[in-house]
Amino acid sequence: MHGPECAIAAPVWHELTYGCRRLAKGKRRASLEAYLREVVQASFPVLSYDEAAATWHGEERARLEALGRPAPYVDGQIAAIAHVHGLVLATTNEKDFARFKGLTVENWSK
């Protein structure tokens, strides 16, 4: 439904590859590695955490800490990438991303 409009934030790609590489070598890991390479990586661009994202993230991180509501660092990176690209952040974890100012968050699994 949303495939052609989607991208993956670099920290999300990191988590996918890291999780896959932590598995013991075998059929399951080989199958997941192939899926990541042949389907996910081939279908979705990976968006970098660049200077604009780092700036927005730094500002938001300071704002949230001043409010006593710090966010996990990687969540901030993901939010920043979506924000600077003007994208909707699709997640099943709406609550944790809702704290970021100016970020549109949707749960596409509902």
C-alpha positions in Angstrom: 0.0 0.0 0.0 2.8 2.5 0.9 5.8 0.7 -0.6 6.7 3.2 -3.4 6.6 6.1 -0.8 8.8 4.4 1.8 12.4 4.7 2.9 14.4 3.3 5.8 16.4 5.5 8.2 20.1 4.4 8.5 19.7 3.5 12.2 16.8 1.2 11.3 18.9 -0.5 8.6 21.7 -0.9 11.3 19.2 -2.6 13.6 18.0 -5.0 10.8 21.5 -6.0 9.8 22.8 -6.2 13.4 19.9 -8.4 14.5 20.4 -10.7 11.5 24.2 -11.0 12.1 23.6 -11.9 15.7 21.9 -15.1 14.6 23.8 -18.3 14.5 24.9 -19.2 10.9 22.3 -21.4 9.3 19.3 -21.5 7.1 17.3 -19.0 9.1 20.1 -16.4 9.1 20.8 -17.0 5.4 17.2 -16.6 4.5 16.9 -13.3 6.5 20.1 -12.0 5.0 18.8 -12.8 1.5 15.5 -11.1 2.3 17.2 -8.0 3.6 19.4 -7.8 0.5 17.0 -8.9 -2.2 13.7 -7.4 -1.0 14.3 -4.7 1.6 17.5 -3.1 0.4 16.4 -3.4 -3.3 13.0 -1.8 -2.5 13.7 1.0 -0.1 16.3 3.7 -0.1 18.3 4.1 3.1 18.3 7.7 4.3 21.5 8.9 6.1 21.8 10.7 9.4 23.3 13.9 8.0 24.1 17.4 9.3 20.6 18.6 9.0 19.3 15.6 10.9 22.0 15.9 13.6 21.1 19.6 14.1 17.4 18.9 14.5 18.2 15.9 16.8 20.4 18.0 19.0 17.8 20.7 19.4 15.1 18.2 20.1 17.2 16.2 22.5 18.0 19.4 24.5 14.3 20.4 24.5 13.1 17.0 25.7 15.8 16.8 28.4 14.8 20.2 29.7 11.2 18.9 29.9 12.4 15.8 31.8 11.3 13.6 28.9 14.6 12.4 27.3 14.3 10.0 24.4 16.5 7.1 23.5 19.3 8.4 21.2 18.5 6.1 18.3 14.8 7.1 18.4 16.0 10.7 18.1 18.1 9.8 15.0 15.2 8.0 13.4 12.8 10.9 14.1 15.4 13.5 12.9 15.8 11.7 9.5 12.1 11.5 9.0 11.6 15.1 10.0 14.3 16.7 7.8 13.0 14.7 4.8 9.4 15.8 5.5 8.3 12.2 5.9 5.8 10.4 8.1 7.4 8.1 10.6 5.6 4.8 10.4 5.9 2.8 13.6 4.0 0.6 16.0 5.6 2.6 18.8 3.7 5.8 18.4 4.0 6.7 22.1 7.8 7.1 22.1 7.9 9.1 18.9 5.0 11.4 19.7 7.2 13.4 22.0 9.2 14.9 19.1 8.0 18.3 18.0 7.0 18.7 14.4 7.1 15.0 13.6 4.2 13.2 11.9 3.9 9.7 13.3 1.5 7.0 12.1 0.8 3.4 12.9 0.2 1.6 9.6 -0.4 -1.7 11.3 -3.9 -0.7 12.6 
